[in-house]
Amino acid sequence: MRAVFGATIFAALLALGAPALAQHTLHTLEQNGPADNRIDLVVLGDGYSAAEQDKLVADAESALGYMFDENPYEGYASFFNLYAVATVSSQSGVDHPGEGISKNTFFDCGYDCANTDRLICCDDQTALQVAGDLVPGFDNAIIIVNDSEYGGSGGTISVISREVNSMKVLAHEFGHTFGDLADEYETPYPGFKFNDVYPNVSAKPANWDLLKWTQWVESGTPVPTPDSAKTTDLAPVGAFEGACYAATGRFRPVFNCLMRNVGAHMCAVCSEALVLAFYKSVEPIDEHSPTSLSVSGAAGDTLDFSVTAISPTPDTMTVEWSMNGNKLGDASGETIGLPVECLNPGANTVEAAVRDTTDKVRLDPTNLMKQTVTWTVTRTDGGTAVDCSGLVDTEPDTDTGAGGDASAEGGPTDTEDDGDQRDSSDCGCDATGHRGAGLLSLLSLL
């Protein structure tokens, strides 16, 4: 899990002697896995009175529901643990300085930030402090303000109102906060200094072949891309001029993305950036067994190795097993049983490599989406290794429980029966299939 900015800021606040926190109530909305391998997302509320705390939790669930209906969040909901913090404000509602409305609220949220009507700003430091107190090591926080007027902001914390369209824009605001995505609309932002660091906006490159998202640009697409070339809001991917508060000189990937218009959906380039951002916090493997990476055994023993991979939807995780650098046939389940007779005398290695093969990512330059576990396995007797290169992985039919295709939810396609597989009684080597029980046959073991 990456270094968590929330925990860092929280520690700094404590060191500075930040005021003692009032009592707050933590509600767990969704617990999908261990905190150290999930994105722990905390929803806070401002302008909710003591009598409105149930409304706060309901609003948090609604806002998150809209977000996880959007691409790519919907496929990676299992990467998140979700929490809501009941925080009582003295008054209901938030500030509207332009209308002369001032409220006494816990996070001091208000509209008209930077003289912009719908821009909501809050006391981010206090919000981070509360989130860190209730969910130590949290990854990110969201504030919902108890107001029926559309508004929000993205930054250290995503801020939205409880107005339905504002809730729908959470996927956009979280794209700023977590994916470092830029706004793709052209409305001027006075004083904004453009820095060409965003994954979804580019200044005109010296060479269009070096466009940041060139892996998504299909052959024959004109670059730069005129508006007349669009076939849908999200296709083709090219370089459309007008983005990041400027009508010229800055380019976006598609004609109309959620980062440009709240009524649109997230484009392929922005989705890729977000998925890679998820993998900066979450590793593909939740658990492995044996937990010790040093194992030993003698002839006659069968050593069991397993990995538990986190599951996107559809499940695009694959597992590949190898021994001493050589692939173990078609073994692709999460568990294998390996007879010690397969091993050389002395030290050996057994490795499980887990990778997300989603089509939402075409370029993963630092292999964020792949994780390997390597065990050092010592054979303690002096026997000679037999050939285990013929491991074949089959998986059960979901109706009959024997054979068939387990890829209905996006898992890896099974190896078809070619007539050469043996019954498990012939080899003493078994496996649990990827997302289901299976049979691993070892050809010509003895």
C-alpha positions as CSV (number, residue, x, y, z in Angstrom):
1,M,0.0,0.0,0.0
2,R,1.3,3.4,-0.9
3,A,2.3,6.0,1.7
4,V,-1.1,7.4,2.8
5,F,-1.3,11.2,2.6
6,G,-4.2,11.4,5.1
7,A,-2.2,9.6,7.8
8,T,0.8,11.9,7.1
9,I,-1.2,15.0,7.4
10,F,-3.0,13.7,10.5
11,A,0.4,13.0,12.2
12,A,1.6,16.5,11.3
13,L,-1.5,18.0,12.8
14,L,-1.1,16.1,16.0
15,A,2.6,17.3,16.2
16,L,1.3,20.9,15.8
17,G,-1.0,20.4,18.7
18,A,-4.3,20.4,16.8
19,P,-7.4,20.9,18.9
20,A,-8.9,17.8,20.6
21,L,-11.5,16.1,18.5
22,A,-15.1,15.9,19.5
23,Q,-16.8,12.5,19.7
24,H,-17.8,11.1,16.3
25,T,-19.5,7.9,15.2
26,L,-18.0,5.6,12.6
27,H,-20.3,3.7,10.3
28,T,-18.8,0.9,8.2
29,L,-20.6,0.9,4.8
30,E,-18.6,-1.7,3.0
31,Q,-15.7,-3.8,4.2
32,N,-14.0,-5.6,1.3
33,G,-10.7,-6.6,2.6
34,P,-7.7,-5.7,4.9
35,A,-7.1,-2.0,5.4
36,D,-3.5,-2.3,4.4
37,N,-4.6,-3.6,0.9
38,R,-7.7,-1.6,0.2
39,I,-8.5,2.1,-0.5
40,D,-10.0,3.2,2.7
41,L,-12.5,5.9,1.7
42,V,-14.1,8.0,4.5
43,V,-17.3,10.1,3.9
44,L,-17.8,13.0,6.3
45,G,-20.8,15.3,6.5
46,D,-21.0,19.0,7.2
47,G,-24.1,21.0,8.2
48,Y,-25.9,17.9,9.5
49,S,-27.5,18.5,12.9
50,A,-27.8,15.9,15.6
51,A,-31.2,15.0,14.4
52,E,-29.9,14.5,10.8
53,Q,-27.2,11.9,11.2
54,D,-29.3,9.1,9.7
55,K,-29.8,11.4,6.7
56,L,-26.0,11.9,6.5
57,V,-25.4,8.1,6.3
58,A,-28.1,7.7,3.7
59,D,-26.7,10.6,1.7
60,A,-23.2,8.9,1.9
61,E,-24.6,5.7,0.6
62,S,-26.4,7.4,-2.3
63,A,-23.4,9.4,-3.4
64,L,-21.1,6.4,-3.3
65,G,-23.8,4.4,-5.2
66,Y,-23.7,6.9,-8.0
67,M,-19.9,6.8,-8.1
68,F,-19.7,3.0,-8.2
69,D,-22.1,2.9,-11.0
70,E,-19.6,4.7,-13.2
71,N,-16.7,3.3,-15.2
72,P,-14.1,2.3,-14.0
73,Y,-15.2,2.4,-10.3
74,E,-17.9,-0.2,-10.8
75,G,-15.4,-2.9,-11.8
76,Y,-13.1,-2.1,-8.9
77,A,-15.5,-1.6,-6.0
78,S,-13.9,-4.6,-4.2
79,F,-10.7,-2.5,-4.0
80,F,-12.5,-0.1,-1.5
81,N,-13.5,-0.1,2.1
82,L,-16.2,2.5,2.7
83,Y,-16.9,4.4,5.8
84,A,-19.2,7.3,6.9
85,V,-18.5,9.4,9.9
86,A,-21.4,11.0,11.7
87,T,-20.3,14.5,12.6
88,V,-22.7,16.8,14.3
89,S,-22.9,20.5,13.3
90,S,-24.5,23.1,15.5
91,Q,-26.7,24.2,12.7
92,S,-28.2,22.6,9.6
93,G,-27.0,23.8,6.2
94,V,-23.8,25.6,5.2
95,D,-22.6,29.1,4.3
96,H,-23.8,31.0,1.3
97,P,-21.9,34.3,1.6
98,G,-23.3,35.7,-1.6
99,E,-26.8,35.4,-0.1
100,G,-25.7,36.6,3.4
101,I,-26.2,33.1,4.9
102,S,-23.8,32.0,7.6
103,K,-24.0,28.7,9.5
104,N,-22.1,27.3,12.4
105,T,-20.9,23.9,11.1
106,F,-18.2,21.5,12.1
107,F,-16.1,21.7,8.9
108,D,-17.0,25.4,8.1
109,C,-18.0,24.5,4.5
110,G,-19.4,27.2,2.3
111,Y,-20.3,28.1,-1.3
112,D,-18.9,31.0,-3.3
113,C,-15.3,29.9,-2.7
114,A,-12.9,32.0,-4.8
115,N,-15.9,34.2,-5.8
116,T,-17.3,31.2,-7.7
117,D,-21.0,30.5,-7.0
118,R,-21.0,26.7,-7.0
119,L,-17.5,26.1,-5.7
120,I,-17.6,24.7,-2.1
121,C,-14.6,25.0,0.2
122,C,-14.2,23.5,3.6
123,D,-11.7,23.2,6.5
124,D,-9.8,20.4,4.9
125,Q,-7.3,20.1,7.8
126,T,-10.0,19.4,10.4
127,A,-11.7,16.9,8.0
128,L,-8.4,15.0,7.5
129,Q,-7.9,15.0,11.3
130,V,-11.3,13.6,12.0
131,A,-10.9,10.9,9.2
132,G,-7.5,10.0,10.5
133,D,-8.8,9.7,14.1
134,L,-11.6,7.3,13.1
135,V,-9.9,5.4,10.3
136,P,-6.1,5.4,10.9
137,G,-4.2,5.1,7.7
138,F,-7.2,6.1,5.5
139,D,-6.5,6.9,1.9
140,N,-9.0,9.5,1.0
141,A,-11.9,11.5,2.3
142,I,-15.1,13.1,0.9
143,I,-17.3,15.7,2.4
144,I,-21.0,15.9,1.7
145,V,-22.6,19.3,2.6
146,N,-26.2,19.3,3.7
147,D,-27.5,21.7,1.1
148,S,-29.9,21.2,-1.8
149,E,-27.9,23.5,-4.2
150,Y,-25.6,22.0,-6.8
151,G,-21.9,22.5,-6.0
152,G,-18.6,20.8,-5.1
153,S,-14.9,20.8,-5.6
154,G,-11.9,18.5,-6.0
155,G,-8.5,18.7,-4.3
156,T,-7.1,17.2,-1.2
157,I,-10.7,16.3,-0.4
158,S,-13.6,15.8,-2.8
159,V,-16.6,18.0,-1.8
160,I,-20.1,17.6,-3.0
161,S,-23.6,18.7,-1.9
162,R,-26.5,16.4,-1.3
163,E,-28.2,17.6,-4.5
164,V,-28.6,14.6,-6.8
165,N,-26.6,16.0,-9.7
166,S,-23.9,17.0,-7.3
167,M,-23.8,13.4,-6.0
168,K,-23.5,12.2,-9.6
169,V,-20.5,14.5,-10.1
170,L,-18.6,12.7,-7.3
171,A,-17.0,10.3,-9.8
172,H,-15.6,13.5,-11.5
173,E,-14.4,15.1,-8.3
174,F,-12.8,11.9,-7.1
175,G,-11.1,11.6,-10.5
176,H,-9.3,14.9,-9.6
177,T,-8.5,13.8,-6.0
178,F,-7.4,10.2,-6.6
179,G,-6.5,10.0,-10.3
180,D,-4.8,13.4,-10.8
181,L,-7.2,14.0,-13.7
182,A,-7.7,17.5,-15.1
183,D,-10.9,19.2,-16.0
184,E,-11.4,18.9,-19.7
185,Y,-13.8,21.8,-20.1
186,E,-12.8,25.2,-21.5
187,T,-14.5,27.6,-19.1
188,P,-11.7,30.1,-18.1
189,Y,-10.2,29.8,-14.6
190,P,-8.6,33.1,-13.9
191,G,-5.1,32.8,-12.5
192,F,-4.8,29.1,-13.3
193,K,-1.2,28.1,-14.2
194,F,-1.2,25.1,-16.6
195,N,1.4,22.4,-15.9
196,D,1.5,19.6,-18.5
197,V,1.4,16.8,-15.9
198,Y,-2.1,15.4,-16.2
199,P,-2.8,12.0,-17.8
200,N,-5.8,13.2,-19.7
201,V,-4.8,16.7,-21.0
202,S,-1.8,17.6,-23.1
203,A,-0.2,20.6,-24.5
204,K,0.6,20.4,-28.2
205,P,3.5,17.9,-28.3
206,A,6.5,18.4,-30.6
207,N,5.6,15.1,-32.2
208,W,2.0,13.8,-32.2
209,D,3.4,10.2,-32.1
210,L,4.5,11.0,-28.5
211,L,1.0,12.0,-27.3
212,K,0.6,10.8,-23.7
213,W,-2.3,8.4,-24.6
214,T,-1.0,7.3,-28.0
215,Q,-1.7,3.6,-27.0
216,W,-5.4,4.4,-27.2
217,V,-5.3,6.2,-30.6
218,E,-6.3,3.8,-33.4
219,S,-4.6,3.8,-36.7
220,G,-6.3,6.2,-39.2
221,T,-7.5,8.6,-36.5
222,P,-6.5,12.1,-37.4
223,V,-4.4,13.8,-34.8
224,P,-5.1,16.6,-33.9
225,T,-8.7,15.4,-34.1
226,P,-11.5,17.7,-35.5
227,D,-14.9,17.6,-33.7
228,S,-16.4,16.4,-37.0
229,A,-14.4,13.1,-36.6
230,K,-16.3,12.0,-33.5
231,T,-18.6,9.0,-33.8
232,T,-19.8,9.0,-30.2
233,D,-18.9,11.1,-27.2
234,L,-16.2,8.6,-26.3
235,A,-14.9,7.6,-29.7
236,P,-12.6,7.8,-31.4
237,V,-9.8,8.5,-29.0
238,G,-7.6,11.2,-30.5
239,A,-6.6,14.8,-29.6
240,F,-9.5,17.2,-29.4
241,E,-8.6,20.8,-28.9
242,G,-10.0,22.6,-25.9
243,A,-9.4,21.5,-22.3
244,C,-8.3,22.6,-18.8
245,Y,-9.8,26.0,-19.0
246,A,-8.5,26.9,-22.4
247,A,-10.2,26.7,-25.9
248,T,-6.9,26.4,-27.7
249,G,-3.4,24.9,-27.1
250,R,-4.6,22.1,-24.8
251,F,-5.9,18.8,-26.0
252,R,-8.2,16.1,-24.5
253,P,-8.6,12.5,-25.5
254,V,-12.3,12.3,-26.6
255,F,-15.0,14.7,-27.6
256,N,-17.0,14.5,-24.4
257,C,-15.8,12.7,-21.2
258,L,-17.1,12.9,-17.6
259,M,-14.1,15.1,-16.9
260,R,-15.6,17.6,-19.3
261,N,-19.3,17.2,-18.7
262,V,-21.2,15.7,-15.8
263,G,-23.7,14.1,-18.2
264,A,-21.0,12.0,-19.9
265,H,-19.1,8.9,-19.0
266,M,-15.5,8.4,-18.2
267,C,-13.4,7.9,-21.3
268,A,-10.8,5.1,-21.8
269,V,-7.8,7.4,-21.0
270,C,-9.3,8.6,-17.8
271,S,-10.4,5.1,-16.8
272,E,-6.9,3.8,-17.4
273,A,-5.4,6.5,-15.2
274,L,-7.8,5.7,-12.4
275,V,-7.2,2.0,-12.5
276,L,-3.5,2.6,-12.3
277,A,-4.1,4.9,-9.4
278,F,-6.1,2.2,-7.6
279,Y,-3.1,-0.1,-8.0
280,K,-0.8,2.4,-6.4
281,S,-2.8,1.6,-3.2
282,V,-3.8,-2.0,-3.7
283,E,-1.7,-5.0,-4.6
284,P,-3.2,-7.9,-6.6
285,I,-2.5,-10.5,-3.9
286,D,-4.3,-10.3,-0.6
287,E,-2.7,-13.4,1.0
288,H,-0.4,-16.3,0.2
289,S,0.3,-19.6,1.8
290,P,2.6,-20.8,3.2
291,T,3.1,-17.3,4.7
292,S,6.8,-18.2,5.2
293,L,8.7,-17.9,2.0
294,S,11.1,-20.7,3.1
295,V,9.7,-24.2,2.8
296,S,11.2,-27.7,2.9
297,G,10.1,-31.3,2.2
298,A,11.2,-34.8,1.2
299,A,10.1,-37.3,-1.4
300,G,6.6,-38.5,-0.6
301,D,5.5,-35.1,0.5
302,T,3.1,-32.9,-1.4
303,L,3.6,-29.2,-0.8
304,D,0.5,-26.9,-1.1
305,F,1.0,-23.3,-2.3
306,S,-1.8,-20.8,-2.7
307,V,-2.5,-17.1,-3.4
308,T,-5.7,-15.2,-2.7
309,A,-6.1,-12.5,-5.4
310,I,-8.4,-9.6,-5.1
311,S,-11.2,-9.8,-7.6
312,P,-12.3,-7.0,-10.0
313,T,-15.6,-7.4,-11.8
314,P,-15.4,-9.0,-14.2
315,D,-12.6,-11.1,-12.7
316,T,-9.6,-10.4,-15.0
317,M,-7.0,-11.7,-12.6
318,T,-4.7,-14.4,-13.9
319,V,-2.3,-16.7,-12.0
320,E,0.7,-18.3,-13.5
321,W,2.9,-20.8,-11.6
322,S,6.5,-21.5,-12.3
323,M,9.2,-23.6,-10.7
324,N,12.9,-22.8,-11.0
325,G,12.0,-20.2,-13.7
326,N,10.0,-22.7,-15.8
327,K,6.3,-22.4,-16.2
328,L,4.3,-25.3,-14.6
329,G,2.4,-26.3,-17.7
330,D,-1.0,-24.6,-17.8
331,A,-1.4,-24.3,-14.0
332,S,-3.5,-21.2,-13.5
333,G,-5.4,-21.8,-10.3
334,E,-5.0,-20.0,-7.0
335,T,-3.7,-23.3,-5.3
336,I,-1.4,-26.0,-6.5
337,G,-0.2,-29.2,-4.7
338,L,3.3,-29.9,-5.8
339,P,4.9,-33.3,-5.1
340,V,8.5,-33.0,-3.8
341,E,9.5,-35.4,-6.5
342,C,9.2,-32.5,-8.9
343,L,12.1,-30.7,-7.2
344,N,15.8,-30.8,-7.6
345,P,17.8,-31.8,-4.5
346,G,18.6,-28.7,-2.4
347,A,17.2,-25.3,-3.1
348,N,14.4,-24.6,-5.6
349,T,12.0,-21.7,-6.3
350,V,8.2,-21.8,-6.7
351,E,6.6,-18.6,-8.0
352,A,3.0,-17.4,-8.4
353,A,2.6,-14.4,-10.7
354,V,-0.8,-12.6,-10.5
355,R,-1.7,-10.0,-13.0
356,D,-4.8,-8.0,-13.9
357,T,-5.4,-8.4,-17.6
358,T,-8.3,-5.9,-17.9
359,D,-8.8,-4.2,-21.2
360,K,-9.2,-0.9,-19.3
361,V,-5.4,-0.6,-19.2
362,R,-3.2,-0.7,-22.3
363,L,0.0,0.7,-20.7
364,D,1.3,-0.2,-17.3
365,P,4.9,1.0,-17.5
366,T,5.8,0.1,-13.9
367,N,3.9,-3.2,-13.6
368,L,1.6,-1.9,-10.9
369,M,-1.0,-4.5,-11.9
370,K,1.4,-7.5,-11.5
371,Q,2.6,-9.1,-8.2
372,T,4.7,-12.2,-7.7
373,V,5.3,-14.3,-4.6
374,T,8.4,-16.5,-4.6
375,W,9.0,-19.3,-2.2
376,T,12.5,-20.9,-1.7
377,V,11.8,-24.7,-1.4
378,T,14.4,-27.0,-0.2
379,R,14.3,-30.7,-1.0
380,T,15.9,-32.5,1.9
381,D,16.3,-36.0,0.3
382,G,18.8,-36.8,-2.4
383,G,16.4,-38.1,-5.0
384,T,16.3,-37.1,-8.7
385,A,13.7,-34.7,-9.9
386,V,11.0,-36.0,-12.3
387,D,9.6,-33.9,-15.2
388,C,6.7,-31.7,-13.9
389,S,6.4,-29.5,-17.0
390,G,3.2,-31.2,-18.0
391,L,0.9,-29.7,-15.4
392,V,-2.5,-29.2,-16.9
393,D,-5.2,-27.1,-15.2
394,T,-8.9,-28.0,-15.7
395,E,-11.8,-26.4,-13.9
396,P,-15.3,-27.6,-13.1
397,D,-18.4,-27.0,-15.1
398,T,-20.7,-24.8,-13.0
399,D,-23.6,-27.1,-13.5
400,T,-22.0,-30.6,-13.2
401,G,-19.0,-29.8,-11.0
402,A,-16.6,-31.5,-13.3
403,G,-14.8,-29.8,-16.2
404,G,-16.3,-26.9,-18.3
405,D,-15.7,-23.2,-18.5
406,A,-15.1,-21.1,-15.4
407,S,-14.6,-17.8,-17.3
408,A,-18.3,-16.7,-17.2
409,E,-17.4,-13.8,-15.0
410,G,-14.3,-12.7,-16.8
411,G,-11.9,-15.3,-15.4
412,P,-9.3,-17.0,-17.5
413,T,-10.4,-19.5,-20.2
414,D,-9.9,-23.1,-19.2
415,T,-7.7,-25.5,-20.9
416,E,-9.8,-27.8,-23.0
417,D,-9.7,-31.6,-22.5
418,D,-7.4,-33.1,-25.1
419,G,-7.7,-36.6,-23.9
420,D,-4.3,-36.7,-22.4
421,Q,-5.3,-35.7,-18.8
422,R,-5.2,-38.2,-16.0
423,D,-7.5,-38.7,-13.1
424,S,-6.2,-37.2,-9.9
425,S,-5.6,-40.7,-8.4
426,D,-2.8,-41.2,-11.0
427,C,-0.6,-38.3,-9.8
428,G,-1.3,-37.2,-6.2
429,C,-1.1,-33.5,-7.4
430,D,-4.2,-31.3,-7.1
431,A,-5.2,-27.7,-7.4
432,T,-8.0,-25.3,-6.6
433,G,-8.9,-23.6,-9.8
434,H,-8.9,-19.9,-10.3
435,R,-12.3,-18.8,-8.7
436,G,-13.5,-22.4,-8.3
437,A,-12.4,-25.9,-7.4
438,G,-10.5,-27.7,-10.1
439,L,-8.2,-30.7,-10.9
440,L,-4.5,-30.3,-11.6
441,S,-3.2,-33.4,-13.4
442,L,0.5,-34.2,-13.5
443,L,1.5,-36.0,-16.7
444,S,4.1,-38.8,-16.4
445,L,5.1,-38.0,-12.9
446,L,6.3,-41.4,-12.0
